[in-house]
Amino acid sequence: IFTATVALSGGTANSGNFTPTAPGVYRWTATYNGNTNYNTVSHPCNSTNESTTVNKATPTIVTVAQPGATAGLGIGLSDTATVTGNATGGTPTGTVTFNLYGPNDASCSGAVAFTATIALSGGTANSGSFTPAAVGVYRWTATYNGDANYNSVSHPCNSTNETTTVNKDNPTIVTNAQPGASTTLGNALSDTATVSGSAAGGTPTGTVTFNLYGPNDASCSGAVIFTATVALSGGTANSGNF
């Protein structure tokens, strides 16, 4: 793979440099070609001090989680990894394994919420999208799995730009007072609330607190004359009668 014939100077010659483009064991041979006074002599393959093991290079990996530090429930999370080698080894090939942990797995030691192993293209890979079904903090890890020229390298749990906090979604609430805009003294009043969420969050659960003010409290700033906290059922709650 490399040869050089070099004149002796003071009994010494240097081959000059050769930069390998692949890892492995490289072996020199050296042959003195003789002169008028001396015969030729060689150090053959595998002579002492004539082998060098060239190891794989270690690349760098930079990862960026999307959509960033925060996201709303229902927004897809993804991660992008860029793996950079050196001039000799060229652009890294192979795959990156992305793992997403959460919600709220601070050590990334629990079950994996999402995983994907993606081939690099031009040194970059994207995990694809995952939409969480629960709020909390989600953490990515990314591992480049190496190739013929490069070692494996990882961005571990809690690396910079690898955490996204998924916040609660904002539902909508629609209410309908009964028996309507007007009624006769002695008839009962009630209110119904329907709370709607998103596809990601599903049907809202929990409770609705109803407060009734009056008579003639236009700002609802006086004493509450009736209150009820009622559990939602299928996204709907009714105050009961007053």
N, C-alpha and C positions, 0 to 999 in steps of 0.2 A: 504493500500500500504506500510505501515511501522508500526512496533510495537516494543516496547522495555519495559521491566520491570526492573526498576532500583531501587536500595536500597536508601533510604533516608540517607542523611548525614547532621546532624544539622538541620533536618526538610526540607531539599531541595533535589530535584533530577533533573537531566537533561537528556533529552531523548537521547542525542547524535544527530549527524547530519544525515540528509537525503537530497540528491540532486535530485530535480525533473528533469525528462527528457522531460516534456511537460508543456507548459504554462497552466494557469488556476487558480482557487481558491482552496487552500488547507486548510483543517479544522482539527484541533487537538481536541481530547478528552483526558482527563486525569482522571484517577481513583486511588485514594489512597485506598490501599487494607486492611487497618486497622492493628491493633496489639492487644495485650492483654488489652490495655486500651481504644482503640479508634475503633469506627465503620468505615467501608468503606465509602468514600464520592467521588463524581465525579463532574467534570465540563463537561457537555454534549456538543454535537455538537452545533456550533454557539455561544458558550460562548464568552463573551467579551475578546478581545485581543487574540483570538485563531484561527483567520483566516488570511491567507496571500495570496495575489494575485501575482502569478508568471507571469510576462509579457514576451512576445516574446523577444528574443535576437536580436540585430542589427548586421548583418554581415558586412563584408567589401567587396567592389567591386573594382576590378582592370580591366581597359580596355586598349586595344591596337589596334589602327587603322592600317590597312594595305592598301597599301604597305609602309606606313610611312609618313614622312613630305611632300614629293613631289611625284607626279606621272605624267606620260604623258597622254594626251588625248587618250582614247581607253583602258586604263588600269582599271581593275575592282577595286573598293574600297570595303573593308569589315571591320568589327569590331569584336573583341573577348572580351568577359567579363568572368572573373573568380570571383566567389562569394565564400567567405570563412566564415564559421561559427566558432563555438567553439566545444570543446570536448563533451560537454553535448548534444547540439542540433544536432550534427552530420553534415554531408555534406548537404548543402542547396539543396532543390529541387524546383520545380516550373519553372517559365519562366522569360526571360529577353526580354524587348521591346527595340529594337534599332530604333532610328530615325536619318536620315541623312538630313541635311539642306544645301542649297546652290544652285548656287554659291554665295558667298559673303554675306551670311546672318549672320552678326556678332553677333546677339542676339538670333539666332534660334527662331525667332518669326514669320517667314513667313511660306509658304507652305512647307510641308515635301516632300523632293525629293524621299525618299525611307523609308519604314518602314517594320519591321519584328518582330514578337514575337516568340521566340525560346525556347524550353524546355532545361533546364540545363541537362547536362550529366556529372556526376562526378564533378559537381560544375562549369562547363564551358559551354558557349554557343557561337556560331558564327553566325553573322548576315546573312551570305550569301553574294554574290557579287552583286554590282551595278556599272554599267559603265556609267559615266557622259557623256552627249552630249555637254557640254559647259565647258570652262576653268573657273578657279576661285578657291576660298577657300571653302572647304566643311567641315562641322563640324558634329560630331556624338554626340548624347546623348544616354545613356544606363540606363535603369531602371530595377532593379530586383524587381519582383512583390510580393515577399514574399511567405511563406508557413506556415504550422501549427506552426513551431518553430521560424521563423524569420520574422522580419519586412521588409517592402519594403525599398530599398535604391537606390539612383540614382547617376550617374555621369552627372552633368549638362553641358550645353553648354560651350565650351572653356576649358574643363578639359584637363589635361596633356595627351599627346599622342592621342588626339581625333580629331586633325585637319590635313587635307591633302590638299595641294595646287596642283591643276591640271593645268599643264602648257600646252601651245600651242603645237600642233603636228607639225612635220616637213613634209611638202609635198614634192613631187618630181616635177621637171619642165623639160619638154622636148621642145626644140626649133627647128625650121626648117626654114632656110632662103631660100627665093625664089628670082630669078629663079634657084638657085643651085650654083654649084661651080664656074661657069663662065657665063658671058653674054656679050652682045655687048653694047657699049656706046649708051645711049639713051633708053635702057630698064629700067623699074622701078625695084627697090629692095624693098623687104618687109620681115617681119619676123613673124612667128606664134609661140605662146607659149601655151603649154597644161600643166596645173597644176593639179596634182592628189593628193587627200588626202586619208584619211582612212575611214573605215566604220563608226567609231565613229564620226568623224568630218564632214562627208558628203562631197559633192562637194565644193571645194574652191570657195569663192566669192572674191570681191575686184578688184584690178587693177594690171596690169603689166606695168612697165615703160620700154620702148625700147629705147636704145641709139645706134646711128650708128656713127662710127668713120672712118676717111679716108680722102683722099686715102693714103694708105701705112702707117697707124699708128699702128705698130705691137703690141704696149703695151696698146692701147686705153687710152693714157694719155694726148692726145691733146684735142683740142676743139671738142665738139659734133657737127656734121654737120646735124643731124636730131634726134629729140626726140618725143616720143608720149607716153602718159599714157592712157591706154585703159582698160575699164571694162571687166572682164571675163564674158563670157556667156557659161554656161555649162562647165565651167572649161577651156575655150579656149579664147585667145585674139589674134588679128592680128594688127600689127603695122600701117597698111596702107602703101601706096607707097611713095618711094622717088626716 
